[in-house]
Amino acid sequence: MSPLEALAADSGDGRSKPIISITDAALSKLIELRSDEPDADQLGLRLSIVSGPGEDFRYDLSFDDYLQAAFTDEVRTHEGDAGTFKVVIPADSVERLTDATLDYTDNQGLVIRNPNRPQAPDVEGLTSDDELSAQIETVVSAEVNPALAAHGGFVTYVGHDGEGTVFMTMGGGCHGCSMSKMTMLEGVQTMLTEQLPEVQRVKDLTDHSTGENPFYS
């Protein structure tokens, strides 16, 4: 929805479906923070994903004049007991933020819970669209990621080299974790090699030096 369309929606009963959910606690905190800004009534939250393919999601949150949003941006109005607030999401972040939730707690600050997964990086020379890849994806989605979810982590399949090596990246709680290398080699590799004879080893392509806690206070 463009900025002008967002204004038009405010004058009627129709509302576009929100891209993300905002809890009452987060909405109240955003309105509180915005009240300290000049021209507060014209400001919304610009929320975008700034990480690249294969990287764990990194978010950029800032107050911005929603009337200055680009026509390709999506503008949504959120309402709660604390008031009304607009969220601006750039077009290239919409799909990756759909069904995410913005929450707030005193201990964590503003936190984004995102059910989506980063896009796998495009690595030259790897195969990711054959029968073996489909089998690997099935094991990852049905067994590997559910096991890692208990630790707040997940893996993303990148491809294989045709010689028994599978390449993956790690995200969530596993990204930047000192135990993630061991988790990958001993956990993910074992699960794949036991079920798929074609898989001999797993290599982690994640740049763990960029691991960040996805909390914003």
Secondary structure as UniProt FT lines:
FT   HELIX           3..10
FT   STRAND          21..22
FT   HELIX           24..34
FT   TURN            35..36
FT   TURN            38..39
FT   HELIX           40..42
FT   STRAND          43..49
FT   TURN            53..54
FT   STRAND          59..65
FT   HELIX           66..68
FT   TURN            71..72
FT   STRAND          74..80
FT   TURN            81..82
FT   STRAND          83..89
FT   HELIX           91..97
FT   TURN            98..99
FT   STRAND          101..105
FT   TURN            106..108
FT   STRAND          109..113
FT   TURN            124..125
FT   HELIX           131..139
FT   HELIX           140..144
FT   HELIX           145..149
FT   TURN            150..152
FT   STRAND          153..160
FT   STRAND          165..172
FT   TURN            173..176
FT   TURN            178..179
FT   HELIX           180..182
FT   HELIX           183..188
FT   HELIX           189..195
FT   TURN            197..198
FT   STRAND          201..204
FT   HELIX           208..210
FT   STRAND          215..216
//
